[in-house]
């Protein structure tokens, strides 16, 4: 594997014992493992990802949260209804 530098994260949420939230920082991954967190990290010959304006959450991939509404948003009976009506219409699908 190679190094990956995630730069300019608006906020980095950690999963350490303190559950820190670190604003405006960079994150260096070496072989898929966090090697450094800081401001203005410089690494040569690595993949760089600009995370400006983004929240970075190591290890969290939330694929289910918006998938269901995206797949069913065009169902006419579920449009312009309150939440419970929306749920009653879409859950059987």
C-alpha positions in Angstrom: 0.0 0.0 0.0 1.0 3.6 -0.3 0.6 6.7 1.9 -2.6 8.8 1.7 -2.7 12.4 3.0 -6.2 13.8 3.7 -5.7 17.5 3.9 -7.8 20.4 5.2 -10.5 18.4 7.0 -13.0 20.8 8.5 -13.4 18.4 11.4 -11.8 15.0 12.3 -13.8 12.9 14.7 -11.6 10.3 16.5 -12.5 7.0 18.1 -9.9 7.2 20.8 -10.6 7.0 24.5 -11.4 10.8 24.6 -13.6 10.8 21.5 -11.8 14.0 20.4 -13.0 16.3 17.6 -10.1 18.0 16.0 -10.9 21.0 13.8 -9.0 22.1 10.7 -6.4 19.3 10.4 -4.7 16.8 8.1 -4.6 13.1 8.4 -1.8 10.8 7.2 -2.5 7.1 6.5 0.4 4.8 6.0 -0.5 1.3 4.8 -4.1 1.9 5.9 -3.2 2.9 9.4 -3.3 6.4 10.9 0.4 7.6 11.1 -0.1 11.3 11.9 -2.7 14.0 12.6 -1.7 17.6 12.5 -1.9 20.9 10.6 0.1 21.4 7.4 1.4 17.8 7.2 3.8 17.5 4.2 4.4 14.2 2.5 5.9 13.5 -0.9 4.8 10.8 -3.3 1.5 10.0 -1.8 -2.2 10.2 -2.8 -3.6 13.5 -1.6 -7.3 14.0 -0.9 -8.6 17.5 -0.3 -11.2 17.2 2.5 -11.9 21.0 2.7 -15.3 21.5 4.3 -15.7 17.8 5.1 -16.1 15.8 8.2 -13.6 12.9 8.5 -14.6 9.9 10.5 -12.1 7.1 10.4 -13.6 3.7 9.8 -17.2 4.8 9.5 -19.0 4.1 6.3 -22.7 4.7 6.5 -24.2 3.2 3.4 -27.7 2.6 4.6 -28.8 6.0 5.9 -29.8 7.7 2.6 -29.9 4.7 0.3 -33.6 3.9 1.1 -35.0 7.4 0.7 -33.0 7.8 -2.5 -34.3 4.6 -4.0 -38.0 5.5 -3.2 -38.1 9.2 -3.5 -40.2 9.2 -6.7 -43.1 7.2 -5.2 -46.0 9.6 -5.7 -47.9 8.5 -2.6 -44.9 9.3 -0.3 -44.5 12.9 -1.5 -45.7 15.9 0.5 -46.9 13.8 3.4 -45.9 13.8 7.1 -43.3 11.5 8.4 -45.7 8.8 9.6 -47.5 8.7 6.2 -44.2 8.6 4.5 -43.2 5.6 6.6 -46.5 3.8 6.1 -46.2 4.2 2.3 -42.6 3.2 1.9 -42.0 0.5 4.4 -44.1 -2.1 2.6 -42.0 -1.5 -0.5 
